[in-house]
Amino acid sequence: MPYIGFARSPHGPAKTYQLVLGELEKRGFSIGFSKHHWAGDLPFGLIVAETDRGEVAIRWALGREFTVELEEVDGETYDEFIEDTLEYTNADSG
């Protein structure tokens, strides 16, 4: 089953991307592929990863300290989460 999550980070997009992927690995996920979407003028982004335990999508925003929450969901909820986040940000990818 896929996973969705929310992260807070006091860092910019590049550092937050590294921290989130590191946190997934600490939690036992082996990452095969990942992609980062963000809005250049908003402190907000989406990280999508293909892992050995299923697909993962994590929405992040600026915060005082780095935190990550993760939950297992069904495929429809996962797809809606990604669609809603990308629509909201009209994100660029990198």
C-alpha positions as CSV (number, residue, x, y, z in Angstrom):
1,M,0.0,0.0,0.0
2,P,1.1,3.6,-0.6
3,Y,2.0,6.1,2.1
4,I,1.4,9.8,2.4
5,G,2.9,12.2,4.9
6,F,3.6,15.7,6.1
7,A,6.9,17.2,7.0
8,R,8.0,20.5,8.5
9,S,11.5,21.9,7.9
10,P,13.4,25.0,8.7
11,H,15.5,24.5,5.5
12,G,15.0,25.2,1.8
13,P,13.9,22.7,-0.9
14,A,17.2,21.0,-1.5
15,K,18.1,20.4,2.1
16,T,14.5,19.3,3.0
17,Y,14.5,16.8,0.1
18,Q,17.7,15.2,1.5
19,L,16.4,15.2,5.0
20,V,13.1,13.6,4.0
21,L,14.8,10.9,2.0
22,G,17.2,10.2,4.9
23,E,14.2,9.9,7.3
24,L,12.5,7.4,5.0
25,E,15.7,5.3,4.9
26,K,15.9,5.5,8.8
27,R,12.3,4.1,8.9
28,G,13.3,1.1,6.7
29,F,12.4,2.3,3.2
30,S,14.8,1.5,0.4
31,I,14.3,4.2,-2.2
32,G,14.5,3.2,-5.9
33,F,13.5,6.6,-7.4
34,S,12.4,9.9,-6.1
35,K,11.3,13.3,-7.4
36,H,10.8,16.7,-5.8
37,H,8.2,19.2,-6.8
38,W,8.0,22.7,-5.3
39,A,6.6,26.2,-5.9
40,G,9.5,28.7,-6.2
41,D,7.6,31.5,-4.5
42,L,6.0,29.4,-1.7
43,P,7.7,27.6,1.2
44,F,6.0,24.4,0.2
45,G,6.7,21.2,-1.8
46,L,6.0,17.6,-2.5
47,I,8.4,14.7,-2.5
48,V,7.4,11.5,-4.3
49,A,9.4,8.3,-4.0
50,E,9.2,4.7,-5.2
51,T,10.3,2.4,-2.5
52,D,10.5,-1.3,-1.7
53,R,7.5,-0.8,0.6
54,G,5.3,1.1,-1.8
55,E,4.9,4.5,-3.2
56,V,5.4,7.5,-0.8
57,A,4.3,11.1,-1.2
58,I,5.3,13.7,1.5
59,R,4.0,17.3,1.5
60,W,6.4,19.7,3.3
61,A,6.2,23.2,4.5
62,L,8.5,25.5,6.4
63,G,8.5,25.0,10.2
64,R,10.7,25.6,13.2
65,E,12.2,22.1,13.3
66,F,12.4,19.1,11.1
67,T,9.5,16.6,11.6
68,V,7.9,13.9,9.4
69,E,4.6,12.2,9.9
70,L,3.7,9.2,7.7
71,E,0.6,7.0,7.3
72,E,-0.4,4.1,5.1
73,V,-3.4,4.8,2.8
74,D,-5.3,3.3,-0.1
75,G,-4.4,4.0,-3.8
76,E,-7.2,6.5,-4.3
77,T,-6.3,8.6,-1.3
78,Y,-2.6,8.6,-2.5
79,D,-3.5,9.7,-6.0
80,E,-5.8,12.5,-4.7
81,F,-3.1,13.7,-2.2
82,I,-0.6,14.1,-5.1
83,E,-3.1,15.7,-7.4
84,D,-4.4,18.1,-4.8
85,T,-0.9,19.1,-3.8
86,L,0.4,19.7,-7.3
87,E,-2.8,21.6,-8.3
88,Y,-2.4,23.8,-5.2
89,T,1.2,24.7,-5.8
90,N,1.2,24.6,-9.6
91,A,4.7,23.2,-8.8
92,D,7.9,23.2,-10.7
93,S,9.9,20.0,-10.6
94,G,13.6,19.4,-10.1
